[in-house]
Amino acid sequence: MGIFSKFKSGFKRGADALQGALSRVSGRAILDEEDLMVLEEALFAGDFGVESTEEIISEIRDAYQKNKSLRGEQINNLARDVLRKILAGSEGIILNESQNNPEVICLIGVNGSGKTTTCAKLGIRFKKEGSVPLLAACDTFRAAATEQLLNWADRLDLQIVSGHHGSDSAAVAYDAYSACESRGCDRLLIDTAGRLHVKDNLMDELYKLKRVLQKRNPTAPHHSWLVIDGSTGSNVVEQARVFHEKFGLTGLVVTKLDGTSKGGALVSIYRKMKLPIYFIGLGEGADDLQPFSIEYYLDSIFPSAEIEANVN
Ligand code: GDP
């Protein structure tokens, strides 16, 4: 499946929910307040957030005042333009040839957000691109997490360093860094323990992991990505604030955007956090991780007839 097709099928539920409302308002000779309300509700239900929803609606209202017969296509374009501005700067870009060797990427976030799965997905992605990644199973807090990552590594034929359940996660990170150097791996992908951001001692442990890595390499970690479950979207700002204070975040991975009708979550998350989105999770499979693309995203959520014709 091509990358755009993956976006399109991943965001299908979100797009369907919006298109239902759009088809009601598009092509109406008279666009009334009730129509706009239907659209506003659909955007709001899709988790675009109050500000973005209002900006889109006001853009449509203004355009309608100038041109009394807006077509669905034009409404899609207006929404796309507003969102394109809001999302400017949101694409995280990771170069294939890194300056850092090994390049250290830490995945952090609350339990269940998708860190372990993302770690494996990144591993296979980088491997396919010609890197030699090594996974570090530093979630020693949850026995199943290490087992889960070992299974992925086995299935995908990826190198991995793990520790015993309950062992010091910083020590595993240290060993993994050494293994990277001795085996000539160029990317170290660290899966950390999911913790409640309100638990201070657990946050301190995360900080220790960072300090230990910095003993090996003062510039590490080169990326610290907060993994966020895009289907819940709840209290992400508070989560991010605490993780940022303790660890310093450089970007985001937003997971589970497939199967949710809240395709707008990505917009509200970026709007609140202003951290680049490096990857998005669009399924549970190894290759269901895509670099974030504003255009693919907008075209999936607000498809144009021309794009539909090209894809189908
Ligand atoms: P962790 O606790 O943060 O390490 O989370 P896991 O990686 O164990 O993921 C929790 C659950 O979410 C698992 O059942 C994963 O298969 C699932 N998951 C992770 N990413 C995605 C995604 O992008 N889409 C879907 N549908 N499920 C996902």
Boltz pocket constraint, residues with backbone or C-beta under 6 A from the ligand:
constraints:
  - pocket:
      binder: B
      contacts: [[A, 109], [A, 110], [A, 111], [A, 112], [A, 113], [A, 114], [A, 115], [A, 116], [A, 117], [A, 118], [A, 145], [A, 192], [A, 194], [A, 227], [A, 254], [A, 255], [A, 256], [A, 257], [A, 258], [A, 259], [A, 280], [A, 281], [A, 282], [A, 283], [A, 284], [A, 288]]
      max_distance: 6.0
